[in-house]
Amino acid sequence: MSVNVYEKVWMWGAGGLIVLFVAAIGITAVTQAVQPPSHIETIDPATLADHPEFGDPQVHTTADGKIVVPVVAEMFQFRPDPIEVPAHTPITFRITSGDVVHGFEIVGTNANAMAIPGYVSQFTVSFQKAGDYDIVCNEFCGVMHHMMVGTITVKGEHP
């Protein structure tokens, strides 16, 4: 069997590129210390109803003046709903789920997180405009997934 010289060049070139790509991934993973995060906050989803923060989630202000919003995503709702927060103020959302994986996306912003049973996701966002913002679940969570919508009402200035 005879293989044309041009076909040999293309086969060796393609094989070389595959080796190069795999090596680049491996080297990057080792030198950049890519590893699963070790600072994840966990929570027992079976006892979520009795948890001091997530049992009855409410918007609250901490002693140092920060606004924290604990959110529970569950089939097929977000608690609390609606969420009322001030504009021009950093708001920290702490999100978890007690049943399945849900998404938490604030439409019109870059705020997006996953609500995973047993874990607490956290991010901070500041709303520049007052008004209503929709919260949608962007992870398929069941037959009524398309109806899982919440609301964030952003009021004027922080008091």
C-alpha positions, 0 to 999 in steps of 0.5 A: 500500500502506498500513501501519497507524500502529501497525505503523510504530511497532513496526517503527521501535521494533524497528529502533531497538532493534537499532541500540541493541544493536549500538551498545552492543556496539561502544562497549563493545568499544572503550572496554573494550579488548576484545581477544584475550589477548596473554599466552598461553603456547604450546607445540608439540603435535608435540613434547609428548612431549619437553617437560620439563614435559609429557613426563612430567607429575608433581605437583611443588613449586616452589622457593618452595613452590607445588604445580604439576600439569602435565596432558596431556589426550589421547584419551581420558585425562588424564595423570597419573592419579590426581593426588594433592594436599594439602588446604587448599593452592593447587594450580596446574594447567597443562593442554595437549593434543596432539591435539584440544580437550578439557575439564578440569572438576573435578566439585564445584568451579568449576575448569574449563578448556579443553585446546587443542593448542598452548596452556597453560591455567592456573588455581589452586584449593584443595581444602577437603575431603579425598577423591576428585574426578572430572575429566571432559572436557566438550568433545566430543573423539571417540567415547570422549569419555564415557569420558574421566575422571580422579581427583584424590585430595585428602589431609589437610593439607599436610606 
